[in-house]
Amino acid sequence: MPSLSANQSAVLDLCGGVSAVSNPNLLGKTARIINQVCRMMMREARLSEQNQYIRFLTLNSPLKELTIPSILDPNSIVTVELPYDSVNDSRSDIPIVDRVDINAQEENGRRAVARFGKPTKLRFTWNPFESADTIYVGYENLPVDANQPNDIPNLPEDFHDCLQYRSAALVMETVLTKECGPIFMDTMKRIEKQWSEWCRRDAEERPIQRPGFGSIDFGDPMEGYF
């Protein structure tokens, strides 16, 4: 997958082969823009509610209310699961409710959980510690920036071109004070459409690896020019 350095080179190529001599700290500015755009794209993926960045935290016999410092944003918790068949690893979903509703759920004898606060806290309607329950907390976690030249921005390889076009447009406008040409903008529009469609697709539909050259599963952003 393209490293930060490779993305920098691709962005500057899209900008027209700009000279770093006449633009001091151009590589550093480009790297910062790439990371900003990458964070924005990861947030877009997260907000699509398709759980592209989901991780699971295992809680063994947790207390009825507990603090989880490792999860910075309580709203990043998207699923809480309780195993009911350890042999087949079958689990049931515990409904996530608002903190103000958790007591009413408990009074009605329903199993539920609320997530709230900073640092993140969980409160259950029953005491998992007493019943020795194992709880699986699924949360979305945005990876850290790519800071070193060989670091790889944490996006699907298929959409590093979207990262490059978005970044190049920002570099041209904010650093080089250049306008993006019509072909550049039309190509970027096609790539943006593919990214938007990917964000909305279910996990089962998303491609894992870049298809080979000529694959009918890969939309060509230059389609229509040749």
Secondary structure as the mmCIF struct_conf table of DSSP 4:
data_model
#
loop_
_struct_conf.conf_type_id
_struct_conf.id
_struct_conf.beg_label_comp_id
_struct_conf.beg_label_asym_id
_struct_conf.beg_label_seq_id
_struct_conf.end_label_comp_id
_struct_conf.end_label_asym_id
_struct_conf.end_label_seq_id
HELX_RH_AL_P HELX_RH_AL_P1 LEU A 4 LEU A 14
TURN_TY1_P TURN_TY1_P1 CYS A 15 GLY A 16
BEND BEND1 GLY A 17 GLY A 17
BEND BEND2 ALA A 20 ASN A 23
TURN_TY1_P TURN_TY1_P2 PRO A 24 ASN A 25
HELX_RH_AL_P HELX_RH_AL_P2 LEU A 26 LEU A 47
TURN_TY1_P TURN_TY1_P3 SER A 48 GLU A 49
BEND BEND3 GLN A 50 GLN A 50
TURN_TY1_P TURN_TY1_P4 GLN A 52 TYR A 53
STRN STRN1 ILE A 54 ASN A 60
BEND BEND4 SER A 61 SER A 61
BEND BEND5 LYS A 64 LYS A 64
STRN STRN2 GLU A 65 THR A 67
TURN_TY1_P TURN_TY1_P5 PRO A 69 SER A 70
HELX_RH_3T_P HELX_RH_3T_P1 PRO A 74 SER A 76
STRN STRN3 ILE A 77 ASP A 85
TURN_TY1_P TURN_TY1_P6 SER A 86 ASP A 89
STRN STRN4 SER A 90 ASP A 93
HELX_LH_PP_P HELX_LH_PP_P1 ILE A 94 PRO A 95
STRN STRN5 ILE A 96 VAL A 97
HELX_RH_3T_P HELX_RH_3T_P2 ARG A 99 ASP A 101
HELX_RH_AL_P HELX_RH_AL_P3 ILE A 102 GLU A 107
TURN_TY1_P TURN_TY1_P7 ASN A 108 GLY A 109
STRN STRN6 VAL A 113 PHE A 116
TURN_TY1_P TURN_TY1_P8 GLY A 117 THR A 120
STRN STRN7 LYS A 121 PHE A 124
BEND BEND6 THR A 125 TRP A 126
TURN_TY1_P TURN_TY1_P9 PRO A 128 ALA A 132
STRN STRN8 THR A 134 GLU A 140
HELX_LH_PP_P HELX_LH_PP_P2 LEU A 142 ASP A 145
BEND BEND7 GLN A 148 GLN A 148
TURN_TY1_P TURN_TY1_P10 PRO A 149 ASN A 150
BEND BEND8 ASN A 154 LEU A 155
HELX_RH_3T_P HELX_RH_3T_P3 GLU A 157 PHE A 159
HELX_RH_AL_P HELX_RH_AL_P4 HIS A 160 LEU A 170
HELX_RH_PI_P HELX_RH_PI_P1 VAL A 171 VAL A 175
BEND BEND9 LEU A 176 LEU A 176
HELX_LH_PP_P HELX_LH_PP_P3 GLU A 179 GLY A 181
HELX_RH_AL_P HELX_RH_AL_P5 PRO A 182 ARG A 200
BEND BEND10 ARG A 201 ARG A 201
TURN_TY1_P TURN_TY1_P11 ALA A 203 GLU A 205
BEND BEND11 ARG A 206 ARG A 206
BEND BEND12 ILE A 208 GLN A 209
HELX_LH_PP_P HELX_LH_PP_P4 ARG A 210 GLY A 212
TURN_TY1_P TURN_TY1_P12 PHE A 213 GLY A 214
TURN_TY1_P TURN_TY1_P13 ILE A 216 ASP A 217
BEND BEND13 PHE A 218 PHE A 218
TURN_TY1_P TURN_TY1_P14 PRO A 221 GLY A 224
#
